[in-house]
Amino acid sequence: MLGARDLNCGIVVPNESTEGDRLDAMLTAFILVESTREGLAHLGSDLAAVEGVAEVYTVTGDWDFIAIVRVREHDDLAKVVTQHLTRLDGIERTQTMVAFQQFSAHDLEAMFGLGLEDKQA
């Protein structure tokens, strides 16, 4: 079971005080979307309107869009993909990737800055 987020490195680690508390646990997935030619004009806004889709980007390469999904449970992700995206016109194919860990510049600065405040004093 997931626990509190370790602020120093961005890794979710279990502990006794948060065992069973999943209020802050979010599942993030990246859905690569290949559009039909007709779908290019409207699919970005259609994807963004789907509940659970936090952001949508147009991209270069083999895929046309990346939808970032943030939901609470795997079942919620399954609903986004199988019940909502399948109803949108203009999707040729998709590939879904579930994120395991998140890293940000803030997390990395905190991780590499550990102990520096003691040496500066």
RASUL-V887887 format. One record per backbone hydrogen bond with DSSP energy under -1.0 kcal/mol. NH is the residue of the N-H (numbers start at 1). CO is the residue of the C=O. Records with the same first field share a line. If there is no record, write none. Layout:
NH: CO ; CO
//
This chain:
6: 11
9: 6
10: 6
13: 4
21: 18
27: 71
29: 69
30: 97
31: 67
32: 95
33: 65
34: 93
36: 90
43: 39
46: 42
47: 43
48: 44
49: 45
50: 47
53: 50
54: 68
55: 68
57: 66
59: 64
64: 33
65: 33
66: 57
67: 31
68: 55
69: 29
70: 52
71: 27
77: 73
78: 74
79: 75
80: 76
81: 77
82: 78
83: 79
84: 79
85: 80
87: 84
88: 85
92: 34
93: 34
95: 32
97: 30
99: 28
108: 104
109: 105
110: 106
111: 107
112: 108
113: 109
116: 113
119: 115
120: 116
//
